[in-house]
Amino acid sequence: MRYSVFLGTALCFSLGLVGCQTMGKSTGAGFSYKNIPVADGSAVAGDGNKVLFKGNPLTLTGNGVKVGDALRDVKVAQNDLSLVNIAQTKGAGKVRIISVVPSLDTPVCEQQTHHLSERSKGLDKMIELITVSVDTPFAQKRFAEDANIANITFLSDYRGAEFGKSHGLFLEGPNILTRAVMVVDKTNTIRYLQITPELSQLPDMDEALQFARQLITES
């Protein structure tokens, strides 16, 4: 029990979940990309499966999804606190990329979000780019403004982490979402899913973007 409390506290501090140490640092001359490792392979969503944080195991909670499953109906909060069904956002009926991050107030999550926004090579004009985290809608709005990001829909899972739990992407110990990226097609079917086995690594955002572009070409 004492180890779990210590690990949860250490994880929160390491991920920057207390305070706003990284928020807004990308303003001005543009975001400075760091040499953060990209994960190889994927963990499995759902109850009992695990991811690592710097080698320490963390257990996923919820009804896990896999490629071929439908995106599940669950409410998340928009910047104005109004609720929207994740399966019925403004991009419903189009290909969507859903980037899942533990907290925007961290270097890895920040870079994952900038990559989605800045390296889509025009894909953002054809599909909807979504970022989901447990940050409050106010924090998400502040991050987007400070980072000059206007082409991503930010959705908050702060109200009980229902998105995370309904997709098997919730880490109950530290009370955050795990790191993942999924591509959803026009019929709300999950066609691509990567859950980083190590939380401190990035998902392969380029591969997800390329997969989304291929889906558009096929349709």
SELONU-775008 format. One record per residue: residue in three letters; residue number from 1; chain; x, y, z of N, C-alpha, C in turn. Coordinates in Angstrom, 2 decimals, padded with zeros to 5 digits. Layout:
N
[rec 'ala',NUM,'A',[X,Y,Z],[X,Y,Z],[X,Y,Z]]
...
This chain:
219
[rec 'met',1,'A',[000.84,-001.20,000.00],[000.00,000.00,000.00],[000.88,001.25,000.00]]
[rec 'arg',2,'A',[001.92,001.22,000.87],[002.81,002.36,000.95],[003.53,002.57,-000.37]]
[rec 'tyr',3,'A',[003.92,001.47,-001.05],[004.59,001.57,-002.35],[003.67,002.21,-003.38]]
[rec 'ser',4,'A',[002.37,001.79,-003.36],[001.41,002.33,-004.32],[001.23,003.83,-004.14]]
[rec 'val',5,'A',[001.15,004.27,-002.87],[001.00,005.70,-002.61],[002.24,006.44,-003.07]]
[rec 'phe',6,'A',[003.42,005.89,-002.77],[004.66,006.53,-003.20],[004.76,006.62,-004.71]]
[rec 'leu',7,'A',[004.42,005.51,-005.39],[004.50,005.49,-006.85],[003.53,006.50,-007.45]]
[rec 'gly',8,'A',[002.30,006.55,-006.90],[001.32,007.50,-007.41],[001.79,008.93,-007.23]]
[rec 'thr',9,'A',[002.36,009.24,-006.06],[002.86,010.59,-005.80],[004.03,010.92,-006.72]]
[rec 'ala',10,'A',[004.97,009.96,-006.85],[006.13,010.19,-007.72],[005.70,010.37,-009.17]]
[rec 'leu',11,'A',[004.72,009.59,-009.60],[004.24,009.69,-010.97],[003.61,011.06,-011.21]]
[rec 'cys',12,'A',[002.80,011.51,-010.26],[002.15,012.81,-010.43],[003.19,013.92,-010.53]]
[rec 'phe',13,'A',[004.22,013.89,-009.68],[005.25,014.91,-009.75],[006.03,014.81,-011.04]]
[rec 'ser',14,'A',[006.38,013.58,-011.45],[007.18,013.40,-012.66],[006.41,013.82,-013.89]]
[rec 'leu',15,'A',[005.08,013.57,-013.89],[004.27,013.94,-015.04],[003.85,015.40,-015.01]]
[rec 'gly',16,'A',[004.16,016.09,-013.92],[003.81,017.50,-013.83],[002.34,017.72,-013.53]]
[rec 'leu',17,'A',[001.71,016.81,-012.77],[000.29,016.94,-012.51],[-000.02,017.87,-011.35]]
[rec 'val',18,'A',[001.03,018.40,-010.71],[000.81,019.38,-009.66],[001.48,020.67,-010.08]]
[rec 'gly',19,'A',[000.69,021.67,-010.41],[001.27,022.93,-010.85],[001.30,023.02,-012.36]]
[rec 'cys',20,'A',[001.78,024.14,-012.85],[001.79,024.40,-014.29],[003.20,024.74,-014.73]]
[rec 'gln',21,'A',[004.10,023.77,-014.65],[005.51,024.02,-014.90],[005.84,024.11,-016.37]]
[rec 'thr',22,'A',[005.07,023.42,-017.22],[005.39,023.42,-018.64],[004.37,024.17,-019.47]]
[rec 'met',23,'A',[003.23,024.48,-018.90],[002.14,025.10,-019.65],[002.57,026.43,-020.23]]
[rec 'gly',24,'A',[002.41,026.57,-021.55],[002.64,027.86,-022.18],[004.08,028.11,-022.62]]
[rec 'lys',25,'A',[004.98,027.16,-022.43],[006.37,027.43,-022.77],[006.60,027.47,-024.28]]
[rec 'ser',26,'A',[005.59,027.08,-025.05],[005.76,027.01,-026.50],[005.39,028.30,-027.22]]
[rec 'thr',27,'A',[005.05,029.34,-026.48],[004.69,030.59,-027.13],[005.93,031.29,-027.65]]
[rec 'gly',28,'A',[005.72,032.30,-028.49],[006.85,033.07,-028.98],[007.42,032.49,-030.25]]
[rec 'ala',29,'A',[008.66,032.00,-030.17],[009.39,031.57,-031.36],[008.94,030.21,-031.88]]
[rec 'gly',30,'A',[007.99,029.56,-031.23],[007.54,028.26,-031.68],[007.98,027.16,-030.75]]
[rec 'phe',31,'A',[007.35,026.00,-030.90],[007.62,024.89,-029.99],[008.97,024.24,-030.29]]
[rec 'ser',32,'A',[009.70,023.93,-029.25],[011.00,023.28,-029.39],[010.84,021.78,-029.15]]
[rec 'tyr',33,'A',[010.94,020.99,-030.22],[010.78,019.55,-030.11],[012.00,018.93,-029.43]]
[rec 'lys',34,'A',[011.72,018.00,-028.51],[012.78,017.28,-027.80],[012.96,015.89,-028.40]]
[rec 'asn',35,'A',[014.08,015.27,-028.11],[014.38,013.93,-028.60],[013.76,012.89,-027.66]]
[rec 'ile',36,'A',[012.43,012.79,-027.70],[011.70,011.86,-026.84],[011.51,010.55,-027.61]]
[rec 'pro',37,'A',[011.83,009.41,-026.99],[011.69,008.12,-027.70],[010.25,007.85,-028.13]]
[rec 'val',38,'A',[010.12,007.21,-029.29],[008.82,006.78,-029.81],[008.64,005.31,-029.46]]
[rec 'ala',39,'A',[007.49,004.97,-028.92],[007.24,003.59,-028.49],[007.19,002.64,-029.67]]
[rec 'asp',40,'A',[007.67,001.44,-029.44],[007.62,000.37,-030.43],[006.57,-000.63,-029.97]]
[rec 'gly',41,'A',[005.54,-000.81,-030.75],[004.49,-001.74,-030.37],[003.42,-001.06,-029.53]]
[rec 'ser',42,'A',[002.51,-001.89,-029.01],[001.37,-001.35,-028.28],[001.02,-002.25,-027.10]]
[rec 'ala',43,'A',[000.56,-001.62,-026.02],[-000.04,-002.36,-024.93],[-001.48,-002.70,-025.30]]
[rec 'val',44,'A',[-002.15,-003.44,-024.43],[-003.53,-003.86,-024.67],[-004.43,-003.13,-023.68]]
[rec 'ala',45,'A',[-005.54,-002.58,-024.18],[-006.47,-001.85,-023.33],[-007.27,-002.81,-022.45]]
[rec 'gly',46,'A',[-007.75,-002.29,-021.33],[-008.72,-003.05,-020.54],[-008.24,-003.53,-019.20]]
[rec 'asp',47,'A',[-009.20,-003.94,-018.38],[-008.96,-004.38,-017.00],[-007.82,-005.38,-016.88]]
[rec 'gly',48,'A',[-006.89,-005.07,-015.97],[-005.81,-005.99,-015.66],[-004.58,-005.87,-016.52]]
[rec 'asn',49,'A',[-004.70,-005.27,-017.69],[-003.52,-005.07,-018.52],[-002.68,-003.93,-017.96]]
[rec 'lys',50,'A',[-001.42,-003.91,-018.34],[-000.49,-002.97,-017.70],[000.31,-002.17,-018.72]]
[rec 'val',51,'A',[000.70,-000.96,-018.30],[001.71,-000.17,-018.97],[002.78,000.12,-017.93]]
[rec 'leu',52,'A',[003.90,000.65,-018.40],[004.99,000.97,-017.49],[005.19,002.47,-017.40]]
[rec 'phe',53,'A',[005.64,002.93,-016.26],[006.13,004.29,-016.13],[007.53,004.22,-015.57]]
[rec 'lys',54,'A',[008.51,004.44,-016.47],[009.93,004.31,-016.11],[010.20,002.97,-015.46]]
[rec 'gly',55,'A',[009.61,001.92,-016.05],[009.84,000.56,-015.61],[008.89,000.05,-014.56]]
[rec 'asn',56,'A',[008.13,000.93,-013.91],[007.19,000.52,-012.87],[005.81,000.25,-013.49]]
[rec 'pro',57,'A',[005.21,-000.91,-013.17],[003.93,-001.26,-013.79],[002.76,-000.46,-013.22]]
[rec 'leu',58,'A',[001.86,-000.07,-014.11],[000.60,000.58,-013.75],[-000.53,-000.20,-014.42]]
[rec 'thr',59,'A',[-001.63,-000.40,-013.72],[-002.70,-001.26,-014.21],[-003.81,-000.44,-014.85]]
[rec 'leu',60,'A',[-004.20,-000.88,-016.05],[-005.31,-000.24,-016.76],[-006.64,-000.73,-016.22]]
[rec 'thr',61,'A',[-007.63,000.15,-016.31],[-008.97,-000.13,-015.80],[-010.00,000.16,-016.89]]
[rec 'gly',62,'A',[-011.03,-000.65,-016.95],[-012.13,-000.37,-017.85],[-012.33,-001.44,-018.90]]
[rec 'asn',63,'A',[-013.35,-001.26,-019.70],[-013.74,-002.21,-020.75],[-012.92,-001.92,-022.00]]
[rec 'gly',64,'A',[-011.87,-002.69,-022.22],[-010.90,-002.40,-023.27],[-011.45,-002.48,-024.68]]
[rec 'val',65,'A',[-010.92,-001.59,-025.52],[-011.25,-001.62,-026.94],[-010.07,-002.16,-027.73]]
[rec 'lys',66,'A',[-010.36,-002.58,-028.95],[-009.33,-003.05,-029.85],[-009.70,-002.60,-031.26]]
[rec 'val',67,'A',[-008.77,-002.76,-032.19],[-009.04,-002.42,-033.58],[-010.23,-003.25,-034.07]]
[rec 'gly',68,'A',[-011.16,-002.57,-034.72],[-012.38,-003.21,-035.20],[-013.59,-002.92,-034.35]]
[rec 'asp',69,'A',[-013.36,-002.46,-033.10],[-014.47,-002.10,-032.23],[-015.00,-000.72,-032.60]]
[rec 'ala',70,'A',[-016.24,-000.48,-032.22],[-016.82,000.85,-032.40],[-016.37,001.77,-031.28]]
[rec 'leu',71,'A',[-016.17,003.04,-031.62],[-015.93,004.05,-030.60],[-017.18,004.12,-029.73]]
[rec 'arg',72,'A',[-017.00,004.12,-028.43],[-018.13,003.99,-027.53],[-018.78,005.33,-027.20]]
[rec 'asp',73,'A',[-020.08,005.29,-026.99],[-020.83,006.49,-026.65],[-020.53,006.88,-025.21]]
[rec 'val',74,'A',[-019.90,008.04,-025.03],[-019.59,008.52,-023.69],[-019.45,010.04,-023.76]]
[rec 'lys',75,'A',[-019.87,010.73,-022.70],[-019.83,012.18,-022.69],[-018.48,012.69,-022.17]]
[rec 'val',76,'A',[-017.95,013.68,-022.86],[-016.75,014.40,-022.43],[-017.07,015.89,-022.47]]
[rec 'ala',77,'A',[-016.25,016.67,-021.78],[-016.54,018.10,-021.65],[-015.77,018.93,-022.66]]
[rec 'gln',78,'A',[-016.45,019.92,-023.22],[-015.83,020.87,-024.12],[-015.32,022.07,-023.31]]
[rec 'asn',79,'A',[-014.66,023.01,-023.99],[-014.04,024.13,-023.29],[-015.03,024.99,-022.52]]
[rec 'asp',80,'A',[-016.29,025.01,-022.96],[-017.30,025.81,-022.27],[-018.06,025.00,-021.22]]
[rec 'leu',81,'A',[-017.54,023.82,-020.89],[-018.10,022.90,-019.91],[-019.32,022.12,-020.41]]
[rec 'ser',82,'A',[-019.79,022.42,-021.60],[-020.89,021.63,-022.15],[-020.38,020.24,-022.52]]
[rec 'leu',83,'A',[-021.28,019.28,-022.51],[-020.92,017.89,-022.76],[-021.21,017.50,-024.20]]
[rec 'val',84,'A',[-020.36,016.64,-024.74],[-020.56,016.13,-026.09],[-020.23,014.65,-026.09]]
[rec 'asn',85,'A',[-020.96,013.89,-026.87],[-020.68,012.47,-027.04],[-019.42,012.34,-027.90]]
[rec 'ile',86,'A',[-018.42,011.62,-027.40],[-017.16,011.46,-028.15],[-017.39,010.87,-029.53]]
[rec 'ala',87,'A',[-018.46,010.09,-029.67],[-018.77,009.47,-030.96],[-019.52,010.42,-031.89]]
[rec 'gln',88,'A',[-019.88,011.61,-031.39],[-020.69,012.53,-032.19],[-020.11,013.95,-032.14]]
[rec 'thr',89,'A',[-018.81,014.08,-032.19],[-018.19,015.40,-032.23],[-018.41,016.02,-033.61]]
[rec 'lys',90,'A',[-017.91,017.23,-033.79],[-018.16,017.94,-035.06],[-017.60,017.20,-036.27]]
[rec 'gly',91,'A',[-016.62,016.31,-036.04],[-016.02,015.57,-037.14],[-016.65,014.22,-037.38]]
[rec 'ala',92,'A',[-017.72,013.91,-036.66],[-018.41,012.63,-036.87],[-018.83,012.50,-038.33]]
[rec 'gly',93,'A',[-018.65,011.31,-038.87],[-018.90,011.10,-040.30],[-017.67,011.30,-041.14]]
[rec 'lys',94,'A',[-016.57,011.72,-040.51],[-015.28,011.86,-041.17],[-014.26,011.02,-040.41]]
[rec 'val',95,'A',[-013.11,010.84,-041.00],[-012.00,010.20,-040.29],[-011.56,011.13,-039.16]]
[rec 'arg',96,'A',[-011.26,010.56,-038.02],[-010.80,011.34,-036.87],[-009.59,010.68,-036.23]]
[rec 'ile',97,'A',[-008.66,011.49,-035.77],[-007.55,011.01,-034.95],[-007.80,011.46,-033.53]]
[rec 'ile',98,'A',[-007.81,010.52,-032.59],[-008.00,010.84,-031.18],[-006.69,010.56,-030.44]]
[rec 'ser',99,'A',[-006.07,011.62,-030.00],[-004.82,011.54,-029.25],[-005.15,011.60,-027.77]]
[rec 'val',100,'A',[-004.74,010.59,-027.02],[-005.06,010.48,-025.59],[-003.79,010.73,-024.79]]
[rec 'val',101,'A',[-003.84,011.69,-023.87],[-002.65,012.04,-023.08],[-003.00,012.09,-021.59]]
[rec 'pro',102,'A',[-002.04,011.78,-020.73],[-002.28,011.87,-019.28],[-002.55,013.29,-018.81]]
[rec 'ser',103,'A',[-001.71,014.24,-019.21],[-001.91,015.64,-018.84],[-001.13,016.53,-019.79]]
[rec 'leu',104,'A',[-001.78,017.59,-020.28],[-001.11,018.53,-021.19],[000.01,019.27,-020.50]]
[rec 'asp',105,'A',[000.01,019.29,-019.19],[001.00,020.01,-018.40],[002.26,019.16,-018.19]]
[rec 'thr',106,'A',[002.72,018.49,-019.25],[003.92,017.66,-019.19],[004.66,017.75,-020.52]]
[rec 'pro',107,'A',[005.97,017.56,-020.53],[006.73,017.67,-021.78],[006.33,016.65,-022.84]]
[rec 'val',108,'A',[006.08,015.39,-022.46],[005.75,014.36,-023.45],[004.37,014.61,-024.05]]
[rec 'cys',109,'A',[003.40,014.92,-023.19],[002.05,015.20,-023.68],[002.02,016.45,-024.54]]
[rec 'glu',110,'A',[002.80,017.44,-024.14],[002.86,018.68,-024.90],[003.40,018.41,-026.30]]
[rec 'gln',111,'A',[004.49,017.61,-026.38],[005.07,017.33,-027.69],[004.13,016.47,-028.54]]
[rec 'gln',112,'A',[003.46,015.52,-027.93],[002.49,014.69,-028.66],[001.41,015.56,-029.28]]
[rec 'thr',113,'A',[000.96,016.56,-028.54],[-000.11,017.43,-029.02],[000.38,018.38,-030.11]]
[rec 'his',114,'A',[001.57,018.92,-029.95],[002.14,019.78,-030.99],[002.37,018.99,-032.27]]
[rec 'his',115,'A',[002.84,017.76,-032.14],[003.07,016.92,-033.33],[001.77,016.73,-034.09]]
[rec 'leu',116,'A',[000.71,016.41,-033.38],[-000.59,016.23,-034.02],[-001.03,017.50,-034.74]]
[rec 'ser',117,'A',[-000.81,018.63,-034.11],[-001.25,019.91,-034.67],[-000.41,020.38,-035.84]]
[rec 'glu',118,'A',[000.91,020.24,-035.73],[001.83,020.92,-036.64],[002.39,020.05,-037.75]]
[rec 'arg',119,'A',[002.25,018.74,-037.64],[002.90,017.86,-038.61],[001.90,017.01,-039.40]]
[rec 'ser',120,'A',[000.69,017.51,-039.52],[-000.32,016.74,-040.25],[-000.25,016.97,-041.76]]
[rec 'lys',121,'A',[000.55,017.93,-042.19],[000.75,018.22,-043.62],[-000.58,018.42,-044.35]]
[rec 'gly',122,'A',[-001.42,019.25,-043.75],[-002.70,019.57,-044.38],[-003.83,018.61,-044.07]]
[rec 'leu',123,'A',[-003.51,017.53,-043.37],[-004.54,016.54,-043.05],[-005.62,017.13,-042.14]]
[rec 'asp',124,'A',[-005.24,018.13,-041.35],[-006.19,018.75,-040.44],[-007.33,019.46,-041.16]]
[rec 'lys',125,'A',[-007.15,019.70,-042.45],[-008.23,020.32,-043.24],[-009.25,019.29,-043.71]]
[rec 'met',126,'A',[-008.89,018.01,-043.62],[-009.76,016.95,-044.14],[-010.37,016.08,-043.05]]
[rec 'ile',127,'A',[-009.78,016.07,-041.87],[-010.26,015.22,-040.78],[-010.33,016.06,-039.51]]
[rec 'glu',128,'A',[-010.87,015.47,-038.45],[-010.87,016.15,-037.16],[-009.75,015.58,-036.30]]
[rec 'leu',129,'A',[-008.97,016.48,-035.71],[-007.93,016.12,-034.77],[-008.45,016.38,-033.36]]
[rec 'ile',130,'A',[-008.38,015.38,-032.50],[-008.93,015.47,-031.15],[-007.86,015.10,-030.13]]
[rec 'thr',131,'A',[-007.80,015.86,-029.04],[-006.96,015.49,-027.90],[-007.87,015.33,-026.68]]
[rec 'val',132,'A',[-007.72,014.20,-025.98],[-008.49,013.92,-024.77],[-007.51,013.78,-023.60]]
[rec 'ser',133,'A',[-007.82,014.45,-022.49],[-007.03,014.30,-021.27],[-007.95,014.53,-020.08]]
[rec 'val',134,'A',[-007.42,014.31,-018.87],[-008.20,014.57,-017.66],[-008.01,016.00,-017.17]]
[rec 'asp',135,'A',[-007.24,016.81,-017.88],[-007.13,018.22,-017.52],[-008.50,018.87,-017.57]]
[rec 'thr',136,'A',[-008.72,019.89,-016.75],[-009.99,020.58,-016.80],[-010.15,021.30,-018.13]]
[rec 'pro',137,'A',[-011.37,021.57,-018.56],[-011.57,022.33,-019.79],[-010.88,023.69,-019.76]]
[rec 'phe',138,'A',[-010.81,024.32,-018.58],[-010.15,025.62,-018.47],[-008.66,025.49,-018.77]]
[rec 'ala',139,'A',[-008.03,024.43,-018.23],[-006.61,024.21,-018.47],[-006.35,023.87,-019.93]]
[rec 'gln',140,'A',[-007.23,023.08,-020.54],[-007.07,022.76,-021.95],[-007.18,024.01,-022.82]]
[rec 'lys',141,'A',[-008.13,024.87,-022.49],[-008.29,026.11,-023.26],[-007.07,027.00,-023.12]]
[rec 'arg',142,'A',[-006.55,027.10,-021.91],[-005.36,027.92,-021.68],[-004.16,027.36,-022.45]]
[rec 'phe',143,'A',[-004.02,026.03,-022.42],[-002.92,025.40,-023.16],[-003.01,025.72,-024.64]]
[rec 'ala',144,'A',[-004.20,025.54,-025.22],[-004.38,025.78,-026.66],[-004.06,027.23,-027.02]]
[rec 'glu',145,'A',[-004.48,028.15,-026.18],[-004.21,029.56,-026.46],[-002.73,029.88,-026.34]]
[rec 'asp',146,'A',[-002.09,029.39,-025.27],[-000.66,029.65,-025.07],[000.19,029.01,-026.15]]
[rec 'ala',147,'A',[-000.25,027.83,-026.62],[000.51,027.09,-027.64],[000.15,027.49,-029.06]]
[rec 'asn',148,'A',[-000.83,028.40,-029.20],[-001.28,028.83,-030.53],[-001.78,027.65,-031.37]]
[rec 'ile',149,'A',[-002.51,026.75,-030.74],[-003.07,025.59,-031.42],[-004.57,025.81,-031.62]]
[rec 'ala',150,'A',[-004.97,025.89,-032.88],[-006.38,026.15,-033.19],[-007.02,025.03,-034.02]]
[rec 'asn',151,'A',[-006.25,024.03,-034.42],[-006.78,022.99,-035.30],[-007.04,021.66,-034.59]]
[rec 'ile',152,'A',[-007.05,021.69,-033.26],[-007.34,020.49,-032.48],[-008.57,020.75,-031.62]]
[rec 'thr',153,'A',[-009.46,019.77,-031.57],[-010.59,019.81,-030.64],[-010.13,019.20,-029.31]]
[rec 'phe',154,'A',[-010.14,020.00,-028.26],[-009.73,019.52,-026.93],[-010.97,019.10,-026.15]]
[rec 'leu',155,'A',[-010.95,017.88,-025.63],[-012.06,017.33,-024.87],[-011.55,016.81,-023.53]]
[rec 'ser',156,'A',[-012.28,017.13,-022.48],[-011.83,016.80,-021.13],[-012.61,015.62,-020.55]]
[rec 'asp',157,'A',[-011.86,014.71,-019.94],[-012.43,013.53,-019.30],[-012.38,013.68,-017.78]]
[rec 'tyr',158,'A',[-012.41,014.94,-017.32],[-012.25,015.20,-015.88],[-013.46,014.78,-015.06]]
[rec 'arg',159,'A',[-014.61,014.61,-015.68],[-015.83,014.23,-014.97],[-015.91,012.71,-014.81]]
[rec 'gly',160,'A',[-015.07,012.17,-013.96],[-015.15,010.74,-013.66],[-014.42,009.83,-014.62]]
[rec 'ala',161,'A',[-013.68,010.40,-015.57],[-012.87,009.61,-016.51],[-013.70,008.55,-017.24]]
[rec 'glu',162,'A',[-014.91,008.92,-017.64],[-015.79,007.95,-018.29],[-015.27,007.50,-019.66]]
[rec 'phe',163,'A',[-014.62,008.40,-020.38],[-014.03,007.99,-021.66],[-012.95,006.95,-021.41]]
[rec 'gly',164,'A',[-012.06,007.24,-020.47],[-010.97,006.31,-020.18],[-011.48,004.96,-019.73]]
[rec 'lys',165,'A',[-012.45,004.96,-018.84],[-012.98,003.70,-018.31],[-013.74,002.91,-019.37]]
[rec 'ser',166,'A',[-014.49,003.61,-020.21],[-015.31,002.90,-021.20],[-014.48,002.36,-022.36]]
[rec 'his',167,'A',[-013.22,002.80,-022.46],[-012.33,002.30,-023.52],[-011.13,001.53,-022.97]]
[rec 'gly',168,'A',[-011.09,001.35,-021.64],[-009.99,000.60,-021.02],[-008.68,001.33,-021.04]]
[rec 'leu',169,'A',[-008.74,002.67,-020.96],[-007.53,003.50,-021.07],[-007.29,004.32,-019.80]]
[rec 'phe',170,'A',[-007.89,003.91,-018.68],[-007.80,004.67,-017.44],[-006.83,004.00,-016.49]]
[rec 'leu',171,'A',[-005.95,004.81,-015.88],[-005.02,004.34,-014.86],[-005.55,004.80,-013.51]]
[rec 'glu',172,'A',[-006.15,003.87,-012.78],[-006.88,004.24,-011.56],[-005.95,004.74,-010.46]]
[rec 'gly',173,'A',[-004.75,004.17,-010.35],[-003.82,004.58,-009.29],[-003.53,006.08,-009.32]]
[rec 'pro',174,'A',[-002.89,006.57,-010.39],[-002.63,008.01,-010.49],[-003.81,008.82,-010.99]]
[rec 'asn',175,'A',[-004.92,008.15,-011.34],[-006.15,008.83,-011.77],[-005.95,009.67,-013.04]]
[rec 'ile',176,'A',[-005.31,009.06,-014.03],[-005.07,009.73,-015.31],[-005.38,008.75,-016.44]]
[rec 'leu',177,'A',[-005.43,009.26,-017.66],[-005.53,008.41,-018.84],[-004.14,007.94,-019.22]]
[rec 'thr',178,'A',[-004.07,006.77,-019.81],[-002.80,006.31,-020.35],[-002.54,007.02,-021.67]]
[rec 'arg',179,'A',[-001.35,006.84,-022.22],[-000.99,007.52,-023.47],[-001.34,006.63,-024.67]]
[rec 'ala',180,'A',[-002.08,007.19,-025.62],[-002.52,006.39,-026.76],[-002.87,007.30,-027.93]]
[rec 'val',181,'A',[-003.00,006.69,-029.09],[-003.53,007.38,-030.26],[-004.39,006.39,-031.03]]
[rec 'met',182,'A',[-005.55,006.84,-031.50],[-006.41,005.98,-032.30],[-006.90,006.73,-033.52]]
[rec 'val',183,'A',[-007.14,005.98,-034.58],[-007.74,006.53,-035.80],[-009.10,005.88,-035.97]]
[rec 'val',184,'A',[-010.12,006.72,-036.10],[-011.50,006.26,-036.21],[-012.01,006.60,-037.60]]
[rec 'asp',185,'A',[-012.65,005.65,-038.25],[-013.11,005.91,-039.62],[-014.49,006.58,-039.63]]
[rec 'lys',186,'A',[-015.06,006.76,-040.81],[-016.31,007.49,-040.97],[-017.50,006.81,-040.29]]
[rec 'thr',187,'A',[-017.38,005.51,-040.03],[-018.47,004.77,-039.39],[-018.24,004.62,-037.88]]
[rec 'asn',188,'A',[-017.29,005.38,-037.33],[-016.96,005.33,-035.91],[-016.30,004.02,-035.50]]
[rec 'thr',189,'A',[-015.69,003.32,-036.44],[-014.95,002.10,-036.14],[-013.48,002.45,-035.89]]
[rec 'ile',190,'A',[-012.92,001.91,-034.82],[-011.51,002.13,-034.52],[-010.68,001.29,-035.48]]
[rec 'arg',191,'A',[-009.93,001.94,-036.33],[-009.14,001.24,-037.35],[-007.65,001.16,-037.00]]
[rec 'tyr',192,'A',[-007.23,002.01,-036.10],[-005.81,002.03,-035.67],[-005.79,002.37,-034.19]]
[rec 'leu',193,'A',[-004.97,001.65,-033.43],[-004.85,001.93,-032.00],[-003.45,001.58,-031.53]]
[rec 'gln',194,'A',[-002.79,002.55,-030.93],[-001.51,002.30,-030.27],[-001.58,002.85,-028.85]]
[rec 'ile',195,'A',[-001.32,001.99,-027.89],[-001.21,002.37,-026.49],[000.26,002.20,-026.12]]
[rec 'thr',196,'A',[000.92,003.27,-025.74],[002.35,003.16,-025.51],[002.61,002.24,-024.31]]
[rec 'pro',197,'A',[003.44,001.20,-024.49],[003.74,000.30,-023.37],[004.48,001.01,-022.24]]
[rec 'glu',198,'A',[005.23,002.06,-022.58],[005.95,002.87,-021.60],[005.38,004.29,-021.65]]
[rec 'leu',199,'A',[004.87,004.75,-020.52],[004.14,006.01,-020.47],[005.01,007.22,-020.81]]
[rec 'ser',200,'A',[006.31,007.11,-020.59],[007.21,008.24,-020.84],[007.63,008.35,-022.30]]
[rec 'gln',201,'A',[007.14,007.44,-023.15],[007.45,007.48,-024.58],[006.26,007.98,-025.38]]
[rec 'leu',202,'A',[006.56,008.50,-026.57],[005.52,009.00,-027.47],[004.92,007.86,-028.29]]
[rec 'pro',203,'A',[003.65,007.95,-028.65],[003.14,007.05,-029.69],[003.70,007.46,-031.04]]
[rec 'asp',204,'A',[003.57,006.60,-032.02],[004.08,006.91,-033.36],[003.04,007.77,-034.08]]
[rec 'met',205,'A',[003.12,009.08,-033.84],[002.14,010.00,-034.40],[002.21,010.05,-035.93]]
[rec 'asp',206,'A',[003.41,009.92,-036.49],[003.55,009.94,-037.95],[002.83,008.75,-038.58]]
[rec 'glu',207,'A',[002.93,007.59,-037.93],[002.25,006.40,-038.45],[000.74,006.58,-038.38]]
[rec 'ala',208,'A',[000.26,007.16,-037.27],[-001.19,007.40,-037.14],[-001.68,008.38,-038.19]]
[rec 'leu',209,'A',[-000.91,009.43,-038.43],[-001.28,010.41,-039.45],[-001.29,009.77,-040.84]]
[rec 'gln',210,'A',[-000.29,008.95,-041.10],[-000.22,008.27,-042.40],[-001.39,007.30,-042.57]]
[rec 'phe',211,'A',[-001.76,006.60,-041.50],[-002.89,005.67,-041.57],[-004.19,006.42,-041.85]]
[rec 'ala',212,'A',[-004.36,007.57,-041.20],[-005.56,008.38,-041.43],[-005.63,008.86,-042.87]]
[rec 'arg',213,'A',[-004.49,009.26,-043.41],[-004.44,009.72,-044.80],[-004.81,008.58,-045.75]]
[rec 'gln',214,'A',[-004.36,007.38,-045.42],[-004.68,006.22,-046.25],[-006.18,005.91,-046.22]]
[rec 'leu',215,'A',[-006.79,006.08,-045.05],[-008.24,005.86,-044.94],[-009.01,006.83,-045.84]]
[rec 'ile',216,'A',[-008.56,008.07,-045.89],[-009.22,009.06,-046.74],[-009.08,008.67,-048.20]]
[rec 'thr',217,'A',[-007.91,008.20,-048.58],[-007.66,007.78,-049.96],[-008.54,006.62,-050.36]]
[rec 'glu',218,'A',[-008.76,005.70,-049.42],[-009.55,004.50,-049.70],[-011.04,004.82,-049.85]]
[rec 'ser',219,'A',[-011.49,005.87,-049.18],[-012.93,006.14,-049.15],[-013.40,006.87,-050.41]]
